[in-house]
Amino acid sequence: MNMPLAIGLIFLALFITALIGIKILRIPDIVIYIILGAGIGFFGYFPDTKVIEVAGEIGLILLFFLLGMKFSIRELRKNGNKVWKPGLLDVLLGVGVTTAIAYIAGQNLFESLLIGGVVYATSSSITVKLLESKNRLEDKDSEYMLSLLIFEDLVAPILVTVLIGLSGESFSFMDFLLIFLKVALLAGIAIWMSRIVLHKAQHWMKKVANEDSFLILVLGVAITYGGFAVFLGLSEVIGAFLAGIMLAGTVVKDKVEEVVFPVRNLFLPFFFLNFGLSLEFKEDVPSLGLLGVIVLWSIIHKLAVGYFGGKWYGLSKTDSLKSGFSLASRGEFSVIIAGLATGGLKVFAGAYILIAALIGMLLFQLAPRLQSWLTKKQQERQA
């Protein structure tokens, strides 16, 4: 097979579909890449997806690495004090209640928990892009939404790791405890590296930050720590995330983000493309009734987290409700967790992600109008 030609055509296809999706259809690039992958898998045949799979894994590692770069250990404590209560409500409703719904509907425990994981997290990339494009970053509810997204960014890698453990043949309480001990080891090394090793190496890092080889160093750190997590039997995403936190408190933080961001944008589309390729829509989507219930519940879930969590955070009723309508999109975390599924469950998860992303975008656009309407009604009542 002519691999350079195939990869070149894929790059062109990614560009064209992203252009059509974003500029004409106004669909987030995550969704359009998954649709492209599903289309290639349905209508065509790509004989060797290993290159796409590896490229996608690098993109995934860099996504979580940059997410970790967003906040240092000190900032984690600060955000945690304000958002822990809404965050726990989010976990309870998103993972707990969704798992119960799926289990009652006849899924086994692992399948139910996986569906709960798919439903849990709002898409950070879709939500942040919509906040920017709609000039809402300065709105009162945006701080709450971003804080909640950070909380989800912390919980989701642990959830992925637990699901990987549960996907084995047997999973005991000791296995569960071992996972958290491994996560604690990874986190402990990252904190030690951040506070001791990298703190002492600040001067040297500042010197090499302008060298061409600096990008290679940073990629080496991110991918190696992700690989170390895999070596321990965990998910690469939690290793990459902790590697980002490790470098978040250094003087070269801005430079790291500057050099890694374009590389992430180069590789990340391959992750969503590979997920789309893995979907087999040649068969009907199983459990359509359950799918409808889960879609409806996932909207209610985020409305509740936005409304009650926003009020706990200090927002007004209308701002809280607006945040709830703005959190419905699902994306990258859902795709990662759905990647652990097989057969009909994977088709079910893929269909849910596409539906939730599109509904979430629509609700996001309607949120300000709904807030204005509610505010007007409230003023009329007071008058």
N, C-alpha and C positions, 0 to 999 in steps of 0.2 A: 504493500500500500504506500502511496505517495504521501507521507505524513506531513511534510511542509505545506503541500497544497491543501490537504484536509484542514490543518490548523489555520492556515490563511483564510480559507473559505468560512471557517467557523467565526473568526474575528470579524469578517465582513458581515456575516449573518447576524452576529450579536449587535454590531453597530446599527444595521438597518432596522432590526426589530426594536431596538431600544429607541431609535429616532421616531419610528412610527408610534410606538407605545406611549412615549413621554410627550411628544409634541402634538400628535394628532388624536390618539385615543385617551391621552392623559392617564395612563396606567403606570404604576411604579415599575421601575426596571426589574425588580425582583420577580414580579408576577410575569412580566413579558419573557424573561429568560427561562422560567419554568415552562411556560407555554411553548416556547421554541423547542426546548428539550423534549417535551412530550410529543410535539409535532414531528420532530426528527425520528423519535422512537416509533411513532405510529405509522408514518408514511414511508420512511426510509429505513436504511440499515447502516449503522456505523460500526464496522467490525471490531475496532479496538478502542474502547473507551478508557483505557488505563491512563493515557496521557491527560485526558480531561479530568479523570478522578484525582490524579496527583496534583494537577494545577488547582483544582477546586479545594483540595485539602490545604494547600499553601494559602489560598485566599481566605479560607475559614480561620486558619491560625492567625493570620494578620488582622482579620476583622476583630477577633477577641483580644489580640495584643493591643490594638489601638483603643478598644473599649477600656481595657485596664489602664491605659495611659491617661484616661480622662480624669482620674482622681488618685491622689496619694493616700497613704494610710491615714493621715490627719484628716483629709477631706471625707474619707469613708466614715470616720467617727462623727463628724459634723452632720452629714446628710442622714446618717442612721438615727440620730436623736430625733429628727423631725418626721421621718417617713416610715419608721418601723411599724407603727400601728396600721396605717393603710396598706403597707406591704404585706403584713401578715394576713389581713383580710383578703388581699389579692391571691395569696397562696391558698388560703382556705377555700375560697370560692372557685378559683381557677383549677387547682389541682384536686382538692378534696371533693367538692360537690360534683365536678365533672366526672371524676373517677367513679363516684357512687352511681351517677346516672348511667354510665356505660356498663357498670357491673350489673345493675338491676336489669338492664336491657339484654343481658345474656353474654357479655364479653367476659373472658377470664381476667384474673387480677392484673397480670402484666399488660394485656391489651387495654384494659380500663385505665391503668395508670399512664400508659403511653398516650392515650387520647387526652387525658388530663394534662399531660405535659405539652401536647400540641396546642391545646386551648389556652394554656396559662399566660404566656408572655406576649405583650404588645410588641409589634415590630418597631424597634428603635430607629432603623434606617428610614422606613416609610414615614413614621410620625415626625421625626426631626426634619426630613425634607419638606413635608407638608407645612410644618410650623414656619420654616424659612420662606417657602414660596408664597404663603398666605400672610406674611408679615405679622405673625402672632407670637414671635419670641419674646416680645416685651409685654404681652398680656399677663394678667395676674395669675392665671391658671397654668401658664407655661412652666414656671418654676416647680410647681407641684408635679406636673406631668414628667418633667425631666428627672426629678428626684425619684419618682416611682420607677422610671425606666432603668435608672442606675440600680435600684434595689433588685429589680428583675434580672439585670445583668449579673448580679452577684448570686442569685438563687439558681438561675437556669443552668450554669455549668455544673453545679452540684447535682441538680436533677438529672442532667444528661448522664453523669457518672453513675448515679444510682440505677438508672434505667439500663445502662450497659451491664451492670452487675446482675440485675434481675433477669436479663435476657439469657443468662446461663441456664444450665440444666437444673441446678439447685441453688437456693439462696437462703442462707440462715441468718439469724441475728448476728452471729460472729462475722459473717461476710459483710453485713451492713456496717458493723462497727469497724471492720478493717478498712473499708472504703474511707470512712471519716478520719481514721488514723493516717491513711495515706495522703488525704487532702490536707490534714494538719501538718504533715511532714513537708509537703510541697510549699504550703503557706509559710511555715517556719523558715525554710531555706530562703524563700523570696524576701521575707522581712529581714533576715540576717544579712543577705546580700545587699539589700537597699540601705540599711542603717550602718553597716560596718564596712563591707568591701567597696561598694560603689560610692559611699560617702567619702571614703579616703581617696578614691580614684577620680574625684571630680575634676581636679586640675588636668590630669592626663586625658580624660574624656573630652574636656573642652578643647584640648589641642588637636585631637584626632577628628573632631566633629566636622571639620571642613575638608577632610581628606575624602577622595573618591571611594576609598575602601570602607568608609564609615557605614555605608548602607549594608555592606556584606557582614560587618560585625553585628549590626542590629538584627538583621535577618537570621544570622547564626544564633543569637541569643534567643529570639522568639521561637524559632523552629526547634532548636535543641531542647528548650524547656518544655515545649509541647510534646516532643518525642520522649522526654524523660517521664512525663505523665503517662504516656502510652506504655512505656517500659514497666511502670508500676501497676499497670492494668486499669488505668483511669482514662478519661477522655482527653484528647489533645487540647480541647478548648479551655479546660480549666488551667492547664499548664501555660498556655499562651496568655490567658487572662492575668495570671499571677506574674508572668514575665513583664507584662505591661505595667502592673502596679509597682514592680521592682524598679523600673526605670522612671516612674512618674515623678519621683521626688528629686531627680537629678537636674543639674544645670543645663543639660542638653535635651531636656524634654521636648521643647519646641522643634529643635532640629531633627529629633527622632521622628516626630509626627510628620514633619515636612518631607523627609526622604521616603518614609514607608507608605504614606497615603497613596501616591500614584501606583506603587507596586501592588497594594491591596486592590485598587480599582482595576488593575490589569488581570489579576488572578481570580477575584471573587465571583465574577459572572460565571466562571466555569463550575463553581460549586452548585449554583442554582440550575445551570444547564444540565449538569450530571444528575441532579435530583429529578429533573423533568425526563431525562432519558431513562431513568430507572422505573418510572411509572408505566404501568401497562394498562392503558385505557381501552385496550381491545376487548376487555371484559366489562360488564356492567359494574357500576359503583355499588358495593354491597351495603346493606342496611341503610337504605335511603331514608326510612323513617327516623332512625337514630341520628343520621346526618342532619336532618331538618331540626330535630330537637337540640342537638349540640350547637348548631349555628345560632338558633334563637337564644339558647342559654348563654352562649359566649357573649352576645350583645348585652343581655341583662347583667351578666357578671361584671363587665367593664363599666356599665352605667352605675351599678352599686358601688364599685370601687371608686369611681370618679366622684359620685355624689357624697357618700358617707365619708370616704377617705379625704376628699377635698375639704369638707366641713371640719374634720379633725385637724387638718393641716392649717385651717384658718381662712379658707375661702368663703365667699358668700354662696347662697344656695344656687344662684344662676351660674356663677363661675364654676362651681362644683359640677353642676349638670353638664355644662359645656365641656369640661374636661372628660367626663364620662363618655360623651358622644365622640370625643376625639381619640379615644384609646382603643377602638374596636379592631384596628388592623392587626393581623398576624403576619409574620414574615420569617426572618432568618432563624430564630430559635425554634419555631414550629417546624421549619424545614429540616433542621438538624435532628430534632427528636423523631420526626417522621421517617428519617433515613434509617432508624433502627427497626422500623416495621418491615414486614414481608407480605407478599401476596395481596389479598384483598384489603387488608388493613392499611397497606401503603397507599393503595388507590383511594381508599376512604379518606386518609389523612391529606393526600394531595388535593382531592376535590375540596375538602374543608378549607385548606389554606388559600386556594384560589378564590373561593366564595367569600371568605372572611376578609381577605385583602381588598376586594372590590367593594364589599358592603362598608368596610371600615373607611375607605376613601370617601364614599358618598356621605356617610354620617359626619365625617370630619368637615366636609364642605357645608353641611346643613347646620352644624353646631352654632356658629355665630348668629345665624338667622333665628334659630330657636331661642337663643339667649335674649336677643332683642325683643322677640315676641313675648317671652315670659316677663321680661323687665317692664314692657309696656302694660301688660295685664296687671302686674303688681302695682304699678303707679296708678292705674285706673281704680283699683280696689281701695288704695289709700286715699284717693281723692274722693 
